[in-house]
Amino acid sequence: MMLLLSLVMLFVCIVMPLGFAWLLWRADNASLAGWLVTAAYASTIVFLVMTVGRWDIAGAYLRWAVLAIFLLALVLSCLRHRHRPFRAPDGRPIFRSHWATILPLVVFLAGAIHVGLGLMVPTVARELAFPIENGRFMVVHGGKSVLINYHQAHAPQAYAVDMVGLNAVGFRAFGLHPQDLGSYAIFGAHVVAPCSGEVVEVADGLPDLTPPQTDPENPAGNHVVIVCNGLLVLLAHLRVGSVAVETGEAVTVGQAVGAVGNSGNTTEPHLHIHAVLEGTGSVLTGEAVPILFDGRHPVRNAVFAR
């Protein structure tokens, strides 16, 4: 099932934008208005693919190549149509002649606006230091929209962030869904405290599972919870035996706390981090707080290099 979903993702991320680039390249609309409808439809779909698509699977570097091809086709198509009359020669209203494109355009445009709002930096976001060392890391779930962050469906984790590593060629792993944990770029990466505070909860000893096995009875797996600046911060799915701090220990920002693993309710190695307001409940039930890393909003497909 996971393999099928990845193949669908590859089709959506690569084949669809290239298909729309070909559509624009071949477009021969009688009117400028007709071309604008076609271009708006194609551009909206491609925007959604670029923001919602899992480019850690399709290729972080390939993403920009696909976008460049689409933009080139868009510009060339625009140049070819720029001198055509705005209205169709037969005088028909634009809606009557292009209703089959305009109707889905409205739907996808609403989705694009929803995603766009989810990409905006929240006004109440709290600053944290980036919690992983040595590498390039991509956010796979992050932002205030369920289309780019499935945690939005669970209020205490509404602003949670999931991150994977990128290897030298821009993929999260060698292979679509390898069972070898070492094939994942993030596995074993050093996790550090994102703030200075006190460790209030620690768990270790849970095994690193072979993908796609999960452990729903221990959702956070091996983890560390730090209280700092009025926040409870959870670092989850750590590697078994890697936790380097104890409950009650004071930690400083950047101090080693463990390593990325694949423990708990996770289908592949990644780091999960989220924060809740201290005093509103436990780290799994409290009031969610949006976070920034070094002033940047960690939304899907954002890349952080350390």
Secondary structure, DSSP 8 states (H G I E B T S, - for coil): -HHHHHHHHHIIIIIHHHHHHHHHHH---SSHHHHHHHHHHHHHHHHHHHHHS-HHHH-HHHHHHHHHHHHHHHHHHHHHHTTS-SS-TT---HHHHHHHHHHHHHHHHHHHHHHHHHHS--TT-EEE---B-SSEEEEEE-SSSTTT-GGGGSGGGTT-EEEEEE-TTS-SBSSSS-S-GGGBTTTT-EEE-SSSEEEEEEE-------TT---TTSTT-EEEEEEETTEEEEEEEE-TT-----TT-EE-TT-EEEEB---SS-SS--EEEEEEETTSS-TTTS-EE-EEETTB---TT-EEE-
